[in-house]
Amino acid sequence: MASILRVPYLGTAEDDVLLAEWFVDEGDAFRKGDAVAVVETLKATFEVEAEADGVLLRRVVAEGVRVSLQAAIGVVGEPGEQPVAADIDELVSKAAAERAGAASADAEPEPTRSTD
């Protein structure tokens, strides 16, 4: 089943990173622990590692684009998986909506208390 490849939490003070390079092309297979992409902060470079064996079904973000931490950058599937494009589009849209919801929840101000 297809799943989202996300920018990992890097433990930095920065909220976004530059997707500097992809190491795999769409359709390429990889193994758990393989570096599939490189992201850069202002001070460091990090490899994005595969969490399981799989195949890159789609690059969601192109090289040279800044993205937030935990953002979807690709869609991965199991070796031999052939999902239809509409299923991938739906998965990407759902991931973007979830990320937008999380970002707006983080930005909501604390309620003020009345001191009557």
MDTraj code that builds the backbone (N, CA, C; nanometers):
import mdtraj as md
import numpy as np

residues = "MET ALA SER ILE LEU ARG VAL PRO TYR LEU GLY THR ALA GLU ASP ASP VAL LEU LEU ALA GLU TRP PHE VAL ASP GLU GLY ASP ALA PHE ARG LYS GLY ASP ALA VAL ALA VAL VAL GLU THR LEU LYS ALA THR PHE GLU VAL GLU ALA GLU ALA ASP GLY VAL LEU LEU ARG ARG VAL VAL ALA GLU GLY VAL ARG VAL SER LEU GLN ALA ALA ILE GLY VAL VAL GLY GLU PRO GLY GLU GLN PRO VAL ALA ALA ASP ILE ASP GLU LEU VAL SER LYS ALA ALA ALA GLU ARG ALA GLY ALA ALA SER ALA ASP ALA GLU PRO GLU PRO THR ARG SER THR ASP".split()
xyz = np.array([
    [0.0839, -0.1181, 0.0000],
    [0.0000, 0.0000, 0.0000],
    [0.0885, 0.1247, 0.0000],
    [0.0535, 0.2202, -0.0817],
    [0.1318, 0.3432, -0.0927],
    [0.1256, 0.4226, 0.0372],
    [0.2357, 0.4905, 0.0671],
    [0.2415, 0.5747, 0.1865],
    [0.3242, 0.6991, 0.1557],
    [0.3185, 0.7936, 0.2478],
    [0.3858, 0.9223, 0.2298],
    [0.5271, 0.9166, 0.2865],
    [0.6220, 0.9687, 0.2109],
    [0.7591, 0.9900, 0.2581],
    [0.7656, 1.1345, 0.3046],
    [0.8013, 1.1541, 0.4306],
    [0.8017, 1.2878, 0.4897],
    [0.9427, 1.3318, 0.5274],
    [0.9603, 1.4641, 0.5337],
    [1.0828, 1.5199, 0.5903],
    [1.0812, 1.4836, 0.7385],
    [1.1858, 1.4213, 0.7880],
    [1.1853, 1.3845, 0.9299],
    [1.2021, 1.5057, 1.0207],
    [1.1620, 1.4884, 1.1455],
    [1.1901, 1.5907, 1.2458],
    [1.3403, 1.5873, 1.2689],
    [1.4068, 1.7012, 1.2591],
    [1.5530, 1.7050, 1.2629],
    [1.6099, 1.7570, 1.3936],
    [1.5246, 1.8024, 1.4835],
    [1.5737, 1.8535, 1.6108],
    [1.6446, 1.9871, 1.5989],
    [1.6092, 2.0635, 1.4966],
    [1.6699, 2.1955, 1.4778],
    [1.5684, 2.3032, 1.5123],
    [1.6155, 2.4247, 1.5239],
    [1.5266, 2.5372, 1.5535],
    [1.4527, 2.5851, 1.4286],
    [1.4952, 2.5408, 1.3127],
    [1.4337, 2.5848, 1.1879],
    [1.3040, 2.5096, 1.1615],
    [1.2096, 2.5787, 1.1001],
    [1.0802, 2.5192, 1.0693],
    [1.0739, 2.4592, 0.9294],
    [1.1702, 2.4950, 0.8444],
    [1.1690, 2.4417, 0.7093],
    [1.3101, 2.4066, 0.6637],
    [1.3156, 2.3297, 0.5551],
    [1.4425, 2.2832, 0.4995],
    [1.4363, 2.2952, 0.3478],
    [1.5523, 2.2880, 0.2854],
    [1.5625, 2.2854, 0.1400],
    [1.5786, 2.1409, 0.0962],
    [1.4931, 2.0946, 0.0053],
    [1.5135, 1.9620, -0.0529],
    [1.6236, 1.9786, -0.1570],
    [1.7449, 1.9423, -0.1197],
    [1.8619, 1.9699, -0.2026],
    [1.8792, 1.8705, -0.3163],
    [1.8508, 1.7428, -0.2888],
    [1.8784, 1.6411, -0.3914],
    [1.7981, 1.5150, -0.3648],
    [1.7510, 1.4556, -0.4721],
    [1.6916, 1.3225, -0.4672],
    [1.7985, 1.2215, -0.5074],
    [1.8098, 1.1121, -0.4348],
    [1.9013, 1.0044, -0.4711],
    [1.8319, 0.8950, -0.5513],
    [1.6988, 0.8942, -0.5525],
    [1.6236, 0.7933, -0.6266],
    [1.5271, 0.8629, -0.7216],
    [1.5044, 0.8000, -0.8345],
    [1.4077, 0.8494, -0.9314],
    [1.2764, 0.7749, -0.9124],
    [1.1698, 0.8290, -0.9683],
    [1.0423, 0.7590, -0.9633],
    [1.0591, 0.6224, -1.0284],
    [1.0101, 0.5197, -0.9596],
    [1.0219, 0.3826, -1.0087],
    [1.1418, 0.3084, -0.9536],
    [1.2354, 0.3795, -0.8901],
    [1.3543, 0.3151, -0.8328],
    [1.3207, 0.2464, -0.7008],
    [1.3794, 0.1293, -0.6820],
    [1.3642, 0.0553, -0.5567],
    [1.4748, 0.0963, -0.4600],
    [1.4470, 0.0816, -0.3311],
    [1.5452, 0.1111, -0.2269],
    [1.5221, 0.0160, -0.1108],
    [1.6186, 0.0108, -0.0208],
    [1.6113, -0.0760, 0.0972],
    [1.5961, 0.0098, 0.2223],
    [1.5435, -0.0505, 0.3260],
    [1.5303, 0.0183, 0.4539],
    [1.6667, 0.0739, 0.4942],
    [1.6702, 0.2015, 0.5329],
    [1.7942, 0.2665, 0.5745],
    [1.8693, 0.3361, 0.4631],
    [1.8321, 0.3096, 0.3365],
    [1.8969, 0.3795, 0.2249],
    [1.8622, 0.5281, 0.2290],
    [1.9577, 0.6113, 0.1931],
    [1.9313, 0.7544, 0.1783],
    [1.8577, 0.7742, 0.0465],
    [1.7404, 0.8374, 0.0527],
    [1.6620, 0.8604, -0.0681],
    [1.6649, 1.0066, -0.1121],
    [1.6995, 1.0964, -0.0186],
    [1.7061, 1.2393, -0.0504],
    [1.7957, 1.3088, 0.0511],
    [1.8314, 1.4327, 0.0185],
    [1.9097, 1.5165, 0.1097],
    [1.8326, 1.6461, 0.1316],
    [1.8228, 1.6861, 0.2586],
    [1.7637, 1.8154, 0.2922],
    [1.8684, 1.8983, 0.3644],
    [1.8572, 2.0296, 0.3502],
    [1.9544, 2.1204, 0.4118],
    [1.8835, 2.2243, 0.4966],
    [1.9413, 2.2507, 0.6134],
    [1.9011, 2.3651, 0.6946],
    [2.0048, 2.4734, 0.6680],
    [1.9963, 2.5834, 0.7394],
    [2.0965, 2.6882, 0.7216],
    [2.2339, 2.6441, 0.7699],
    [2.2377, 2.5461, 0.8605],
    [2.3647, 2.5066, 0.9207],
    [2.4093, 2.3638, 0.8930],
    [2.3208, 2.2776, 0.8447],
    [2.3575, 2.1364, 0.8316],
    [2.2847, 2.0704, 0.7151],
    [2.3366, 1.9552, 0.6764],
    [2.2777, 1.8722, 0.5718],
    [2.2383, 1.7390, 0.6333],
    [2.1198, 1.6895, 0.5974],
    [2.0693, 1.5639, 0.6519],
    [2.0207, 1.4744, 0.5391],
    [2.0449, 1.3454, 0.5525],
    [1.9901, 1.2489, 0.4581],
    [1.8536, 1.2029, 0.5075],
    [1.7593, 1.1907, 0.4153],
    [1.6287, 1.1333, 0.4459],
    [1.6401, 0.9850, 0.4145],
    [1.6224, 0.9011, 0.5166],
    [1.6389, 0.7569, 0.5001],
    [1.5042, 0.6875, 0.4842],
    [1.5045, 0.5813, 0.4043],
    [1.3846, 0.5000, 0.3861],
    [1.3539, 0.4249, 0.5148],
    [1.2272, 0.4253, 0.5533],
    [1.1853, 0.3563, 0.6746],
    [1.1594, 0.2083, 0.6503],
    [1.1480, 0.1686, 0.5228],
    [1.1231, 0.0286, 0.4872],
    [1.1671, 0.0078, 0.3427],
    [1.1798, -0.1178, 0.3020],
    [1.2058, -0.1473, 0.1614],
    [1.0891, -0.0928, 0.0794],
    [1.1175, -0.0421, -0.0394],
    [1.0083, 0.0091, -0.1207],
    [1.0527, 0.0608, -0.2553],
    [0.9609, 0.1325, -0.3184],
    [0.9809, 0.1928, -0.4497],
    [0.9272, 0.3355, -0.4427],
    [1.0000, 0.4303, -0.5014],
    [0.9496, 0.5672, -0.5076],
    [0.8469, 0.5746, -0.6201],
    [0.7219, 0.5985, -0.5830],
    [0.6146, 0.6061, -0.6816],
    [0.6015, 0.7460, -0.7406],
    [0.6237, 0.8483, -0.6565],
    [0.6132, 0.9860, -0.7058],
    [0.6954, 1.0798, -0.6180],
    [0.7624, 1.1735, -0.6837],
    [0.8254, 1.2857, -0.6136],
    [0.7182, 1.3930, -0.6002],
    [0.6888, 1.4321, -0.4787],
    [0.5886, 1.5354, -0.4545],
    [0.6537, 1.6730, -0.4555],
    [0.7800, 1.6790, -0.4162],
    [0.8545, 1.8046, -0.4089],
    [0.9789, 1.7929, -0.4967],
    [1.0048, 1.8950, -0.5753],
    [1.1221, 1.8963, -0.6628],
    [1.2454, 1.9439, -0.5870],
    [1.3613, 1.9105, -0.6398],
    [1.4866, 1.9609, -0.5834],
    [1.4858, 2.1135, -0.5874],
    [1.5432, 2.1748, -0.4831],
    [1.5536, 2.3195, -0.4784],
    [1.4353, 2.3902, -0.4145],
    [1.3384, 2.3138, -0.3648],
    [1.2191, 2.3721, -0.3033],
    [1.2292, 2.3616, -0.1515],
    [1.1892, 2.4684, -0.0816],
    [1.1857, 2.4678, 0.0652],
    [1.0532, 2.4083, 0.1111],
    [1.0600, 2.3213, 0.2111],
    [0.9409, 2.2579, 0.2675],
    [0.9506, 2.2572, 0.4194],
    [0.8371, 2.2463, 0.4844],
    [0.8360, 2.2423, 0.6302],
    [0.8733, 2.1029, 0.6796],
    [0.9168, 2.0971, 0.8042],
    [0.9453, 1.9681, 0.8659],
    [0.8170, 1.8862, 0.8689],
    [0.8287, 1.7585, 0.8483],
    [0.7180, 1.6631, 0.8432],
    [0.6318, 1.6766, 0.7181],
    [0.6713, 1.7607, 0.6221],
    [0.5952, 1.7749, 0.4984],
    [0.6145, 1.6520, 0.4106],
    [0.5130, 1.6220, 0.3302],
    [0.5216, 1.5124, 0.2342],
    [0.6151, 1.5537, 0.1211],
    [0.7145, 1.4683, 0.0922],
    [0.8042, 1.4976, -0.0198],
    [0.7951, 1.3911, -0.1286],
    [0.7374, 1.2764, -0.0958],
    [0.7259, 1.1702, -0.1937],
    [0.6204, 1.0692, -0.1545],
    [0.5902, 0.9808, -0.2492],
    [0.4990, 0.8697, -0.2240],
    [0.5766, 0.7423, -0.2512],
    [0.5748, 0.6519, -0.1547],
    [0.6460, 0.5255, -0.1682],
    [0.5471, 0.4100, -0.1638],
    [0.5877, 0.3013, -0.2244],
    [0.5047, 0.1816, -0.2246],
    [0.5907, 0.0585, -0.2089],
    [0.5246, -0.0543, -0.2054],
    [0.5951, -0.1815, -0.1944],
    [0.6497, -0.2202, -0.3312],
    [0.7598, -0.2964, -0.3342],
    [0.8118, -0.3417, -0.4629],
    [0.7022, -0.4115, -0.5439],
    [0.6896, -0.3748, -0.6694],
    [0.5896, -0.4336, -0.7574],
    [0.4536, -0.3658, -0.7521],
    [0.4341, -0.2735, -0.6598],
    [0.3050, -0.2053, -0.6464],
    [0.2828, -0.1113, -0.7641],
    [0.1625, -0.1120, -0.8177],
    [0.1266, -0.0272, -0.9312],
    [-0.0039, 0.0469, -0.9030],
    [-0.0053, 0.1423, -0.8095],
    [-0.1301, 0.2137, -0.7810],
    [-0.1672, 0.3069, -0.8954],
    [-0.2959, 0.3354, -0.9059],
    [-0.3411, 0.4290, -1.0087],
    [-0.3093, 0.5716, -0.9644],
    [-0.2907, 0.6582, -1.0613],
    [-0.2523, 0.7969, -1.0333],
    [-0.3526, 0.8662, -0.9417],
    [-0.4817, 0.8368, -0.9576],
    [-0.5836, 0.9009, -0.8740],
    [-0.5653, 0.8644, -0.7273],
    [-0.5248, 0.7402, -0.6998],
    [-0.5015, 0.6986, -0.5612],
    [-0.3828, 0.7738, -0.5018],
    [-0.2785, 0.7931, -0.5810],
    [-0.1618, 0.8680, -0.5340],
    [-0.2004, 1.0136, -0.5100],
    [-0.2773, 1.0719, -0.6036],
    [-0.3218, 1.2109, -0.5877],
    [-0.4021, 1.2281, -0.4591],
    [-0.4905, 1.1328, -0.4308],
    [-0.5727, 1.1398, -0.3095],
    [-0.4859, 1.1307, -0.1845],
    [-0.3877, 1.0421, -0.1860],
    [-0.2973, 1.0265, -0.0722],
    [-0.2185, 1.1551, -0.0473],
    [-0.1685, 1.2169, -0.1532],
    [-0.0922, 1.3417, -0.1415],
    [-0.1818, 1.4545, -0.0905],
    [-0.3035, 1.4648, -0.1430],
    [-0.3968, 1.5689, -0.0984],
    [-0.4319, 1.5525, 0.0484],
    [-0.4543, 1.4293, 0.0905],
    [-0.4880, 1.4025, 0.2304],
    [-0.3712, 1.4408, 0.3213],
    [-0.2492, 1.4071, 0.2806],
    [-0.1311, 1.4408, 0.3611],
    [-0.1145, 1.5921, 0.3720],
    [-0.1386, 1.6638, 0.2627],
    [-0.1271, 1.8101, 0.2649],
    [-0.2332, 1.8712, 0.3556],
    [-0.3549, 1.8177, 0.3511],
    [-0.4622, 1.8692, 0.4364],
    [-0.4320, 1.8432, 0.5834],
    [-0.3796, 1.7245, 0.6142],
    [-0.3434, 1.6927, 0.7525],
    [-0.2342, 1.7864, 0.8019],
    [-0.1361, 1.8126, 0.7179],
    [-0.0255, 1.9011, 0.7553],
    [-0.0763, 2.0439, 0.7757],
    [-0.1658, 2.0892, 0.6887],
    [-0.2219, 2.2236, 0.7024],
    [-0.3034, 2.2346, 0.8310],
    [-0.3780, 2.1308, 0.8645],
    [-0.4555, 2.1302, 0.9879],
    [-0.3669, 2.1345, 1.1097],
    [-0.2574, 2.0605, 1.1067],
    [-0.1629, 2.0604, 1.2190],
    [-0.0968, 2.1968, 1.2332],
    [-0.0637, 2.2592, 1.1219],
    [0.0011, 2.3904, 1.1265],
    [-0.0935, 2.4963, 1.1815],
    [-0.2212, 2.4912, 1.1419],
    [-0.3155, 2.5911, 1.1924],
    [-0.3455, 2.5680, 1.3397],
    [-0.3469, 2.4434, 1.3835],
    [-0.3681, 2.4146, 1.5257],
    [-0.2517, 2.4676, 1.6084],
    [-0.1304, 2.4566, 1.5549],
    [-0.0128, 2.5091, 1.6246],
    [-0.0169, 2.6612, 1.6335],
    [-0.0791, 2.7256, 1.5361],
    [-0.0788, 2.8713, 1.5296],
    [-0.1943, 2.9363, 1.6056],
    [-0.2915, 2.8577, 1.6515],
    [-0.4058, 2.9155, 1.7219],
    [-0.3618, 2.9773, 1.8534],
    [-0.4081, 3.1000, 1.8807],
    [-0.3683, 3.1647, 2.0061],
    [-0.4379, 3.1005, 2.1259],
    [-0.3753, 3.1150, 2.2388],
    [-0.4340, 3.0664, 2.3634],
    [-0.5560, 3.1515, 2.3968],
    [-0.6629, 3.0901, 2.4490],
    [-0.7789, 3.1704, 2.4877],
    [-0.7436, 3.2612, 2.6052],
    [-0.8026, 3.3792, 2.6050],
    [-0.7783, 3.4717, 2.7161],
    [-0.8802, 3.4463, 2.8257],
    [-0.8399, 3.4733, 2.9469],
    [-0.9295, 3.4520, 3.0607],
    [-0.9785, 3.5865, 3.1121],
    [-1.1028, 3.5877, 3.1471],
    [-1.1618, 3.7082, 3.2044],
    [-1.1225, 3.7186, 3.3510],
    [-1.0965, 3.8387, 3.3962],
    [-1.0584, 3.8594, 3.5366],
    [-1.1679, 3.9360, 3.6096],
    [-1.2905, 3.8928, 3.5916],
    [-1.4043, 3.9598, 3.6570],
    [-1.4067, 3.9355, 3.8044],
])
top = md.Topology()
chain = top.add_chain()
for i, resn in enumerate(residues, 1):
    res = top.add_residue(resn, chain, resSeq=i)
    for name in ("N", "CA", "C"):
        top.add_atom(name, md.element.get_by_symbol(name[0]), res)
traj = md.Trajectory(xyz[None], top)
